[in-house]
Amino acid sequence: MLKNLLVQSPVFEPLIGSDIRFRHRDLNQQVVINYILKYELEATCYKLKARKMNKLVNLETNEMIMTEEGEILGLFVLKNKESIKSKIYFTHKKPNLYTRITLKFILLDESEIDIEPTVRIEKGASLTNTYLRVDTLLLSKNARAHVVPSMEILEDEVKGGHGATIGMIDENQIWYLMSRGITKKEAEKILIEAFVNSLIQETDNPEIKEKFEKELEKLKLD
């Protein structure tokens, strides 16, 4: 019960969010609710096959061409004065692609990121369904994050959206765990693992899991 609560609870509040599916303000509330339910059902069914088609994001390149349905995953742990600066495009050129792009960053010490991920849907990529998500967890007051997700849409009949969150561990969640006899250090460890596990659970690919585990070794949570 506690594990499910932690995974479903946000560690931070969203700062940036957008979804072009709701650009028409004249939609009534029930229509929006029905649309959300339909969208979530599509996403749930899709994950049954997407878990075996994961790919790792490469922030060292300027563009990743989306040639097949699947999920692009990325986990990055930065410490000391490490930094990442990247402007990357996730370009869709083929029609009927269903893609999900999820990036997570954990920043320690004086590390920082400055990234501008962009989903591009080119002419001819009709019926594309895509979503870009970037979450950043700050474990130091000296860490800095600048994240600007965006979309470039050159085709009609598509679904697309993006969102980003930046924040520190929720003190209320730490207090909740401590009130049940858990130490502060252990509470922080649980919340960090919840932040990471929500991404790791997205893949069945052993190579990706291994790379994520190596990245997490930088945290020294034990």
C-alpha positions in Angstrom: 0.0 0.0 0.0 2.8 2.4 1.0 4.8 1.6 -2.2 1.8 2.3 -4.4 1.2 5.5 -2.6 4.7 6.8 -3.1 4.9 5.8 -6.8 1.6 7.6 -7.6 2.4 10.7 -5.5 4.4 13.5 -7.1 7.7 14.3 -5.6 7.4 17.8 -6.9 4.9 20.2 -8.4 4.8 20.7 -12.2 6.2 24.0 -13.5 5.7 23.6 -17.2 3.0 21.7 -19.0 1.2 21.7 -22.3 -1.1 19.5 -24.3 -2.4 20.5 -27.7 -5.3 18.1 -27.4 -7.1 20.7 -25.2 -6.4 23.8 -27.3 -10.1 24.3 -28.0 -11.5 26.2 -25.0 -15.1 25.6 -25.9 -15.0 21.9 -25.0 -17.3 21.3 -22.1 -16.1 19.5 -19.0 -17.7 16.1 -19.8 -16.2 16.0 -23.3 -12.8 16.7 -21.7 -13.3 13.9 -19.1 -14.3 11.4 -21.8 -11.3 12.3 -23.9 -9.0 11.9 -21.0 -10.4 8.4 -20.2 -10.1 7.4 -23.8 -6.5 8.7 -24.0 -5.5 6.8 -20.8 -7.1 3.6 -22.1 -5.0 4.0 -25.3 -1.9 4.6 -23.3 -2.5 1.6 -21.0 -3.1 -0.8 -24.0 -0.1 0.6 -25.8 2.3 -0.1 -22.9 1.7 -3.8 -23.2 3.7 -3.8 -26.5 5.9 -0.8 -26.0 7.8 -2.2 -23.0 9.7 -4.5 -25.4 10.5 -1.7 -27.9 12.4 0.7 -25.6 15.4 2.8 -26.7 17.8 4.9 -24.8 18.0 8.6 -25.5 21.3 10.0 -26.7 21.7 13.7 -25.6 25.0 13.9 -27.5 23.2 13.9 -30.8 21.1 16.8 -32.2 18.4 14.6 -33.5 16.8 11.2 -33.0 14.6 10.0 -35.9 11.5 8.1 -34.8 11.1 5.3 -37.3 9.0 2.9 -35.3 6.5 2.8 -32.4 8.1 2.6 -28.9 9.4 4.5 -25.9 12.5 6.6 -25.6 13.9 6.5 -22.1 16.6 8.4 -20.4 18.0 8.6 -16.8 20.8 10.9 -15.9 22.5 11.4 -12.5 24.8 14.4 -12.2 27.1 15.3 -9.3 29.9 17.7 -8.4 30.0 20.3 -11.1 28.8 18.0 -14.0 26.6 19.6 -16.5 24.5 18.8 -19.6 23.6 21.3 -22.3 21.6 19.8 -25.1 19.1 20.9 -27.8 17.7 17.7 -29.3 14.9 17.0 -31.7 12.8 13.8 -31.7 11.7 13.8 -35.3 8.7 11.9 -36.7 8.7 11.5 -40.4 6.4 8.4 -40.8 2.7 8.3 -40.3 0.8 6.3 -37.6 3.6 6.3 -35.0 2.7 6.1 -31.3 5.7 7.2 -29.3 6.5 8.2 -25.7 9.7 10.1 -24.6 10.5 10.1 -20.9 13.6 11.8 -19.5 14.5 11.9 -15.8 17.4 13.9 -14.2 18.7 13.8 -10.7 21.0 16.7 -9.8 23.4 16.7 -6.8 26.0 19.2 -5.5 26.5 22.0 -8.0 25.5 20.1 -11.1 23.2 21.7 -13.7 21.3 21.0 -16.9 20.2 23.3 -19.7 18.2 21.2 -22.2 15.6 22.0 -24.9 14.0 18.8 -26.1 11.7 19.3 -29.1 9.2 16.9 -30.6 9.0 17.5 -34.4 6.2 16.1 -36.5 7.0 16.6 -40.1 4.7 16.8 -43.1 3.6 13.3 -44.0 3.6 12.0 -40.4 -0.1 12.1 -40.1 -1.9 10.3 -37.2 1.2 10.5 -35.0 0.5 10.2 -31.3 3.4 11.3 -29.1 4.2 12.8 -25.7 7.4 14.2 -24.2 7.9 14.2 -20.5 10.9 15.6 -18.6 11.2 15.3 -14.8 14.1 16.8 -12.7 14.8 16.1 -9.1 17.1 18.5 -7.3 19.0 17.0 -4.3 21.0 20.2 -3.6 20.1 23.8 -3.2 23.1 24.6 -5.5 21.9 22.4 -8.4 20.4 24.3 -11.3 18.0 23.1 -14.0 16.7 24.9 -17.1 14.3 22.7 -19.1 12.2 23.9 -22.1 10.3 21.2 -23.9 8.5 22.2 -27.1 6.8 20.9 -30.2 7.0 21.7 -33.9 4.0 20.4 -35.8 3.9 20.6 -39.6 1.1 18.0 -40.1 -2.7 17.9 -39.4 -4.5 15.0 -37.7 -1.9 14.4 -34.9 -1.9 14.1 -31.1 1.0 15.5 -29.2 1.9 17.1 -25.9 4.7 17.8 -23.5 5.3 18.4 -19.9 8.2 19.1 -17.4 8.6 19.2 -13.7 11.5 20.6 -11.6 11.7 20.4 -7.8 13.1 19.0 -4.6 12.0 16.2 -2.4 8.6 17.0 -0.9 9.1 17.7 2.8 5.5 16.7 3.5 6.2 13.2 2.2 9.4 13.0 4.3 7.4 14.0 7.4 4.7 11.4 6.6 7.3 8.6 6.4 9.1 9.8 9.6 5.8 9.9 11.5 5.7 6.1 10.9 9.1 5.4 12.4 11.3 5.8 9.3 14.5 7.9 9.6 14.9 11.0 7.5 17.7 9.5 5.5 15.7 6.3 4.8 12.6 8.4 3.9 14.7 10.4 1.4 16.0 7.1 -0.1 12.5 5.7 -0.5 11.3 8.9 -2.3 14.3 8.9 -4.6 13.8 5.3 -5.5 10.1 6.0 -6.1 11.1 8.8 -8.6 13.5 6.4 -10.4 11.4 3.2 -10.3 8.5 4.9 -12.2 10.9 5.0 -15.1 12.6 1.7 -14.7 9.2 0.0 -14.6 8.7 1.2 -18.1 11.1 -1.3 -19.6 11.7 -5.0 -19.8 15.0 -4.5 -21.7 17.8 -5.9 -19.5 20.4 -3.8 -21.2 18.5 -0.6 -20.4 17.9 -1.7 -16.8 21.6 -2.4 -16.4 22.6 1.1 -17.7 20.0 2.7 -15.3 21.4 0.7 -12.4 24.9 1.9 -13.2 23.7 5.5 -13.3 22.0 5.1 -9.9 25.3 3.9 -8.4 26.3 7.6 -8.4 23.7 8.3 -5.7 25.1 5.8 -3.1 21.7 5.3 -1.5 22.8 2.4 0.7 
